[in-house]
């Protein structure tokens, strides 16, 4: 890896990210190198605030939105659908949707998969999904061949463009590639939770297989539920599920990572969250991290992460902190 200038591309106003696009693997789709996650929409973020976040993301040049049928039991998709209709932005954005975890259509069996995609399209008010992510976390996909045959029908019907997977084990990726060589749809995008403090699941066999297959990795939980934004340094003050998630990382390793992030963020005069995102983008196979946020005013600092080129020494320092 060669060293790059450490000065960030400043994100100072709407539109500065327009034209910044990277290839999403071999899908033929190009995206801004930061996907906006909608996991909080309809849960911790209401409709009006969600629309404000979406507006700011697009204003700063973003074009890739990620949601799931299991986010707030479909409420997230409904909120995005309302925004797409009211703004007329469907042709401007790449829409990624994960299916398999909605209570009405659980798993990835052929019948439920078709029903899940149709239901997502209805909630989104869209004719097609650009990247369909198959959620393997709740479905072992014993019959992967049947699932991929159904995906082929969905693609031929114009309901999806490209195929991705969520929480696919390395051996499942190998199986999927063998089936693709026999003519079934090819898995081209991979979502695996991955960040500075959550590395074990991706680093190792999964990353090796993803690289060998040329998969575009779009890691979710890029900021580990907000911990890697650096906003929360105490076990007090954050309640509920979010508080439990935060407190789980307020240990030696977590504090060590925050200190390394603080140091580099100060050197570059950028927010901590931007450095966390930049570290992810410096990792092999990572194309566009998926990042959630709670407020439109946070969008500027998140978008800066796509404009920072960390030095090799800075990447190494952060990696050591998270070991």
C-alpha positions as CSV (number, residue, x, y, z in Angstrom):
1,X,0.0,0.0,0.0
2,X,1.4,3.4,-0.9
3,X,1.1,6.4,1.2
4,X,-1.3,9.2,0.2
5,X,-1.5,12.8,1.3
6,X,-3.3,13.0,4.6
7,X,-5.2,16.2,3.9
8,X,-8.9,15.5,3.6
9,X,-11.2,16.6,0.8
10,X,-13.2,19.2,2.7
11,X,-17.0,18.8,2.8
12,X,-18.1,22.3,3.2
13,X,-21.4,22.5,1.5
14,X,-24.0,20.7,-0.5
15,X,-23.0,19.2,-3.8
16,X,-19.3,18.8,-3.2
17,X,-19.5,15.0,-3.4
18,X,-21.3,14.9,-6.7
19,X,-19.4,13.0,-9.3
20,X,-17.5,11.0,-6.6
21,X,-18.4,7.4,-7.6
22,X,-16.8,4.0,-7.3
23,X,-17.6,0.8,-9.0
24,X,-19.7,-1.6,-6.9
25,X,-17.7,-4.6,-7.8
26,X,-18.7,-6.1,-11.1
27,X,-22.4,-5.1,-10.9
28,X,-22.1,-2.2,-13.4
29,X,-23.4,0.1,-10.6
30,X,-21.5,3.1,-9.3
31,X,-22.0,4.5,-5.9
32,X,-20.7,7.2,-3.6
33,X,-18.2,5.5,-1.3
34,X,-20.5,5.8,1.7
35,X,-23.9,4.2,1.8
36,X,-26.6,5.8,4.0
37,X,-28.1,3.1,6.3
38,X,-31.8,3.4,7.2
39,X,-31.7,1.1,10.2
40,X,-32.8,3.8,12.6
41,X,-35.7,5.1,10.4
42,X,-39.0,4.3,12.0
43,X,-37.3,3.2,15.2
44,X,-35.2,5.9,16.9
45,X,-35.7,8.4,14.0
46,X,-39.1,9.7,13.0
47,X,-40.3,10.3,9.5
48,X,-39.6,14.0,9.3
49,X,-36.0,13.6,10.7
50,X,-35.5,10.6,8.4
51,X,-36.4,12.7,5.4
52,X,-34.1,15.5,6.5
53,X,-31.2,13.0,6.8
54,X,-31.9,11.7,3.3
55,X,-32.1,15.2,1.9
56,X,-28.7,16.1,3.4
57,X,-27.1,12.9,2.1
58,X,-28.2,13.6,-1.4
59,X,-27.3,17.3,-1.2
60,X,-23.7,16.3,-0.3
61,X,-23.5,14.0,-3.3
62,X,-24.5,10.7,-1.8
63,X,-26.5,8.3,-4.0
64,X,-26.7,4.9,-2.3
65,X,-29.3,4.0,0.3
66,X,-29.5,0.7,2.3
67,X,-32.5,-0.6,4.1
68,X,-34.1,-3.9,5.1
69,X,-37.5,-5.4,5.3
70,X,-36.8,-6.2,9.0
71,X,-36.0,-2.7,10.0
72,X,-38.9,-1.6,12.2
73,X,-41.0,-4.4,10.5
74,X,-40.9,-2.5,7.2
75,X,-41.4,1.0,8.5
76,X,-37.9,2.0,7.3
77,X,-38.8,1.0,3.7
78,X,-42.1,2.9,3.9
79,X,-40.3,6.1,5.1
80,X,-37.8,5.8,2.2
81,X,-40.7,5.2,-0.2
82,X,-42.4,8.3,0.9
83,X,-39.2,10.3,0.5
84,X,-38.6,8.9,-3.0
85,X,-42.1,9.8,-4.2
86,X,-42.1,13.3,-2.6
87,X,-38.6,14.3,-3.9
88,X,-38.7,12.4,-7.3
89,X,-35.3,10.9,-6.6
90,X,-35.7,7.3,-7.6
91,X,-33.5,7.6,-10.7
92,X,-30.8,9.5,-8.7
93,X,-30.2,6.8,-6.0
94,X,-29.0,3.2,-5.9
95,X,-31.4,1.3,-3.7
96,X,-30.1,-1.6,-1.6
97,X,-32.6,-3.7,0.3
98,X,-32.0,-6.7,2.5
99,X,-34.8,-9.3,2.8
100,X,-35.3,-12.4,4.9
101,X,-36.1,-11.0,8.3
102,X,-39.6,-9.6,8.1
103,X,-42.0,-11.5,10.4
104,X,-44.6,-11.9,7.6
105,X,-42.1,-13.5,5.1
106,X,-39.2,-15.0,7.1
107,X,-36.3,-16.8,5.6
108,X,-35.2,-17.3,2.0
109,X,-37.4,-20.1,0.8
110,X,-38.7,-19.5,-2.7
111,X,-42.3,-18.5,-1.8
112,X,-41.3,-16.2,1.0
113,X,-38.5,-14.7,-1.0
114,X,-40.9,-13.6,-3.8
115,X,-43.4,-12.3,-1.3
116,X,-40.7,-10.4,0.6
117,X,-39.4,-8.7,-2.5
118,X,-42.9,-7.8,-3.7
119,X,-43.7,-6.4,-0.2
120,X,-40.5,-4.4,-0.1
121,X,-41.2,-2.9,-3.6
122,X,-44.7,-2.0,-2.5
123,X,-43.4,-0.2,0.7
124,X,-40.6,1.5,-1.3
125,X,-43.0,2.5,-4.1
126,X,-40.3,1.2,-6.6
127,X,-40.4,-1.0,-9.6
128,X,-37.0,-2.6,-8.9
129,X,-34.4,-3.0,-6.2
130,X,-30.8,-2.2,-7.4
131,X,-29.0,-4.5,-4.9
132,X,-31.0,-7.3,-3.2
133,X,-29.2,-8.5,-0.1
134,X,-30.1,-12.1,1.0
135,X,-30.1,-12.2,4.8
136,X,-28.5,-15.5,5.8
137,X,-28.3,-14.7,9.5
138,X,-31.8,-16.2,10.2
139,X,-31.8,-18.7,7.4
140,X,-29.0,-21.3,6.8
141,X,-30.2,-21.6,3.2
142,X,-30.0,-25.3,3.1
143,X,-31.3,-25.1,-0.4
144,X,-29.2,-22.3,-1.8
145,X,-29.8,-23.6,-5.3
146,X,-33.6,-23.0,-4.9
147,X,-33.0,-19.5,-3.5
148,X,-30.7,-18.6,-6.4
149,X,-33.2,-20.0,-8.9
150,X,-35.8,-17.7,-7.4
151,X,-33.4,-14.8,-7.6
152,X,-33.0,-15.6,-11.3
153,X,-36.7,-15.3,-11.9
154,X,-36.8,-12.0,-10.0
155,X,-34.0,-10.6,-12.1
156,X,-35.6,-11.7,-15.3
157,X,-38.9,-10.1,-14.2
158,X,-37.0,-6.8,-13.8
159,X,-37.5,-6.7,-10.0
160,X,-33.8,-6.7,-9.1
161,X,-30.5,-5.6,-10.7
162,X,-27.7,-7.1,-8.7
163,X,-27.4,-9.7,-5.9
164,X,-25.7,-9.3,-2.5
165,X,-25.5,-11.3,0.7
166,X,-25.6,-10.6,4.4
167,X,-23.8,-12.7,7.0
168,X,-22.7,-15.3,4.4
169,X,-20.1,-17.8,5.8
170,X,-17.0,-18.4,3.6
171,X,-18.2,-21.9,2.7
172,X,-21.6,-20.5,1.6
173,X,-19.8,-18.0,-0.7
174,X,-17.8,-20.8,-2.2
175,X,-21.0,-22.8,-2.8
176,X,-22.7,-19.8,-4.3
177,X,-19.8,-19.3,-6.7
178,X,-19.9,-23.0,-7.8
179,X,-23.6,-22.6,-8.5
180,X,-22.9,-19.4,-10.4
181,X,-20.5,-21.3,-12.6
182,X,-23.4,-23.6,-13.5
183,X,-25.5,-20.6,-14.6
184,X,-27.2,-19.4,-11.5
185,X,-27.1,-15.7,-10.5
186,X,-23.8,-14.6,-9.2
187,X,-23.4,-13.0,-5.7
188,X,-21.5,-9.8,-6.3
189,X,-21.9,-7.7,-3.1
190,X,-21.2,-8.7,0.5
191,X,-22.4,-7.1,3.7
192,X,-20.7,-8.2,6.9
193,X,-20.7,-6.1,10.1
194,X,-17.1,-4.8,10.3
195,X,-15.4,-1.9,12.0
196,X,-12.4,-1.0,14.2
197,X,-13.7,-2.8,17.2
198,X,-15.6,-5.6,15.4
199,X,-13.0,-7.3,13.2
200,X,-13.0,-11.0,13.9
201,X,-16.0,-12.0,11.8
202,X,-14.7,-10.5,8.6
203,X,-10.9,-10.7,8.8
204,X,-9.7,-14.1,8.0
205,X,-11.3,-16.7,5.7
206,X,-14.3,-14.5,4.9
207,X,-12.1,-11.6,3.6
208,X,-9.9,-14.0,1.7
209,X,-12.9,-15.6,-0.1
210,X,-14.5,-12.2,-0.8
211,X,-11.2,-10.9,-2.3
212,X,-10.7,-14.1,-4.4
213,X,-14.3,-13.8,-5.8
214,X,-14.0,-10.0,-6.4
215,X,-16.9,-9.2,-4.2
216,X,-17.7,-5.6,-3.4
217,X,-17.9,-5.4,0.4
218,X,-20.3,-2.9,1.9
219,X,-19.8,-3.4,5.7
220,X,-22.7,-2.5,8.0
221,X,-22.3,-1.2,11.6
222,X,-19.4,1.0,10.3
223,X,-19.6,3.1,13.5
224,X,-20.6,0.3,15.9
225,X,-23.9,1.8,16.9
226,X,-22.3,5.2,17.3
227,X,-19.4,4.2,19.6
228,X,-16.8,5.0,16.9
229,X,-18.2,8.5,16.4
230,X,-16.4,9.3,19.7
231,X,-19.5,11.0,21.1
232,X,-20.0,8.6,24.0
233,X,-17.1,8.2,26.5
234,X,-19.0,7.2,29.6
235,X,-21.3,4.3,30.7
236,X,-23.8,6.9,31.9
237,X,-26.1,8.9,29.9
238,X,-27.1,6.4,27.2
239,X,-30.1,4.3,28.1
240,X,-31.9,1.3,26.6
241,X,-30.6,-1.0,23.9
242,X,-28.2,1.7,22.6
243,X,-26.8,2.1,26.0
244,X,-26.0,-1.6,26.3
245,X,-24.4,-1.6,22.9
246,X,-22.2,1.4,23.9
247,X,-21.2,0.1,27.3
248,X,-20.1,-3.2,25.8
249,X,-17.2,-1.3,24.1
250,X,-16.2,0.9,27.0
251,X,-13.3,-1.4,28.0
252,X,-9.5,-1.3,27.5
253,X,-9.7,-2.0,23.8
254,X,-12.5,0.4,23.2
255,X,-10.7,3.3,25.0
256,X,-7.5,2.5,23.2
257,X,-9.2,2.7,19.9
258,X,-10.9,6.0,20.8
259,X,-7.5,7.5,21.9
260,X,-6.0,6.5,18.5
261,X,-8.9,8.0,16.7
262,X,-8.7,11.2,18.7
263,X,-5.0,11.6,17.9
264,X,-5.4,11.2,14.1
265,X,-8.6,13.2,14.0
266,X,-6.7,16.1,15.7
267,X,-3.8,15.8,13.3
268,X,-6.1,16.0,10.3
269,X,-8.6,18.4,11.8
270,X,-11.5,16.2,11.0
271,X,-14.2,14.5,13.2
272,X,-13.5,11.1,14.8
273,X,-16.3,9.5,12.9
274,X,-14.7,10.5,9.6
275,X,-11.4,8.8,10.6
276,X,-13.3,5.6,11.5
277,X,-14.9,5.5,8.1
278,X,-11.6,6.3,6.4
279,X,-10.0,3.3,8.1
280,X,-12.7,1.1,6.7
281,X,-12.3,2.5,3.2
282,X,-8.5,1.7,3.4
283,X,-9.3,-2.0,3.9
284,X,-8.9,-4.4,1.0
285,X,-12.3,-5.2,-0.7
286,X,-14.3,-2.5,1.1
287,X,-16.1,-0.3,-1.4
288,X,-18.7,1.6,0.6
289,X,-19.4,1.3,4.3
290,X,-23.0,1.5,5.5
291,X,-23.5,4.2,8.1
292,X,-26.5,5.1,10.1
293,X,-27.1,8.5,11.7
294,X,-29.7,10.1,14.0
295,X,-29.7,13.7,12.7
296,X,-29.2,15.6,9.5
297,X,-26.5,17.8,11.1
298,X,-24.2,14.8,11.5
299,X,-24.2,14.1,7.7
300,X,-21.4,16.5,6.9
301,X,-18.9,14.9,9.2
302,X,-19.8,11.4,8.0
303,X,-19.3,12.4,4.4
304,X,-15.8,13.7,5.1
305,X,-14.8,10.1,5.8
306,X,-15.0,9.4,2.1
307,X,-12.5,12.2,1.3
308,X,-9.7,11.3,3.7
309,X,-6.7,9.3,2.6
310,X,-4.9,8.0,5.7
311,X,-1.2,7.5,5.8
312,X,0.0,3.9,6.0
313,X,1.3,4.6,9.5
314,X,-2.1,6.0,10.6
315,X,-3.8,2.9,9.3
316,X,-1.4,0.7,11.2
317,X,-1.8,2.7,14.4
318,X,-5.5,2.3,14.3
319,X,-5.3,-1.4,13.4
320,X,-2.9,-2.0,16.4
321,X,-5.3,-0.2,18.7
322,X,-8.1,-2.5,17.8
323,X,-6.1,-5.7,18.1
